[in-house]
Each structure stands twice: as C-alpha cells, then as structure tokens.
Amino acid sequence: MIEVALTADQDVPALVGSFAACLASVTERPLAEIPQPQTDLRGAMAYWRAWLAVNGTGLVPIAGADRFNWPGYWIAVLHQGTSGGTAVLMFGTPSGVVLSPQDAALLGWAAVDLPVREGYALASLDPVFTAPAAPKPRLRGQVEAIALAERATGPMRLTDEARAVARHGLEGDRYAAKAGTFTPRDGAPRRGYDLTLIEAEVLDALQLPGDRRLGYAQARRNLVTRGINLNALVGRRFQVGEVECVGRRLCEPCAHLERLTTHGVLRGLIHRGGLRADVLTDGNIHVGAVIETID
C-alpha cells in the first residue's frame, strides 16, 4: 500500500474522496488517476467499477461487512463523521485499519470495534493461476532467534533450541498444543499452523510511532531468520537444520497482533509479516541452524 491524503477538491464529497484515496493506496496508483466524481458514494461506484474493469478488477460489495475478515485489503464505510460516513482501508484477519484519510485517529483500530456500515473488496475478474516463468533460485539463511509461548496471548520466551514434531510444530509452543488463538477449533487438520517465521532484517528496520521497536520475541513468530527471503518460500520445501518444512502462505499481520504489541505494527508489517509453514519431519532446531531450500 502507499500513503494517500484526501483530495483538495472541495466539490468532491469527503466520503467519496476518502474512498478514492483507499483505492489509490491498495492499487498503488496516484490519486490523480482515480476517478473522483462530484456525486455521492453510490454514484461514484459506477465510475470506479468501470475504471477498475479496464484493469481486470472488480469492486465487490461484502454481505455482513460488520462481521467480515479478510487476510488482504478491503474498504469499510463507517457510520461516522458529519459527511455521510468515513471510508477506511482494512487489512488482516482479524482486520484492522491501515489507512484512514478522514480521521488518522482510527489507524490500528480493529474492525470489530468500529461501526462498519458496508464493505467492499477488490477482486480479479480472471483468477487464473499463472506458472512461474523462470526456475526458482536456491535460497539460504540461518536461524537468528527462537521464541515460544505456552498459551494463546501468553508472553513469548526466547530459547536457544527447540524440538520440532511433524504435523504439530515446536514442543512447548501453543500451536503445537493446538491451543493458539487461530488454531482450528473443529479439530480438522489445516495447513500453515505448525510454524511461523519472520525476517530479522524486517524487525531491525521496522520504525513504529514514538520511536518504538518490536523485539524478536515480541513479533510472536517462532523463528526469526536472517539472510533469506521468506516470502519466496511460499509453496516451497526447505530445511531448518535437520527439520524439513514446507511454506504455505504469508503470515500477514492483523489487528490481534497490534493489540498484543504496539500501535503501528499492523500497518508496518503488511507483506513483511513472515511465513506460515508446516513441519514435515521431527528434529531439533537451534539458533544458528542453516535454512535452505531443498525442492
């Protein structure tokens, strides 16, 4: 996403301008390229849908938006303000505000704590999976830190070594015990709940409001890595020391993580929140262990 401010055009209703700013941010286009008709939100929708369709994208209304969660971006319209409502950009599961052109005080608020009136998601009109054009390079890094929490929302503790158990996770961690905040409650096996990783480089460079920092344990990921691009491990097999794993999806930040840490974490870790992986074999993982692709 990109930072976008409201338009200076006084003839554009504030809600329409705010919604357009959210569209500009999520599509990473200059605000000047987004249609901003001098009409109400309903009338502006027709302009936006036509503009998005040219780029192969649709703007889909969300049923039950006040209860909606989505691991990516979506735009919420709130019962707030004096101009017919407020538009904010949401992200994460559970969702939180990452852009609020009309009211910066809403940044970081969880969707469940806001008066959501309606919501919209951007979706591709042609969801065809394309094959990668080039061979995937071999990647290599190392374990910088290991962190575990015995229970959901409990404090993370750093350790030098941990035992990995296939199809469970790290011994002593809440997800291996099937007691994590996001552990599936129906008992059915799910992918991507065994192990979480995040790059040390991201945490080292992360700048939060008030010059606050996020420590390695505070990030609430099991492994802090160095020297390897974790986003590139989605769908790939890799080895951590003697333990074989497979990357499942990005471990995107959410309103829950911001609530447990500090203001600004949700926005600061978008697409940089690390990796969710499954453990395929038993073994020990220690600080300094090599991480490398094996597919």
Secondary structure, DSSP 8 states (H G I E B T S, - for coil): -------S-TTS-HHHHHHHHHHHHHHT--GGGS---SS-HHHHHHHHHHHHHHTTEEEEE-TTGGG--EEEEEEEEES-SSSS-EEEEEEETTTEEEE-SS-GGGTT-BGGGS-EEEEEEEEES-------SS-----EEEEEEEEE-SSTT---EEESEEEEETTTEETTSTTTTT-STTS-TT----TT-SEEEEEHHHHHH--BGGGB---TTTT--SEEEESS-GGGGBT-EEEETTEEEEEEEE----HHHHHHS-TTHHHHTTTTS-EEEEE-S-EEEETT-EEEE--
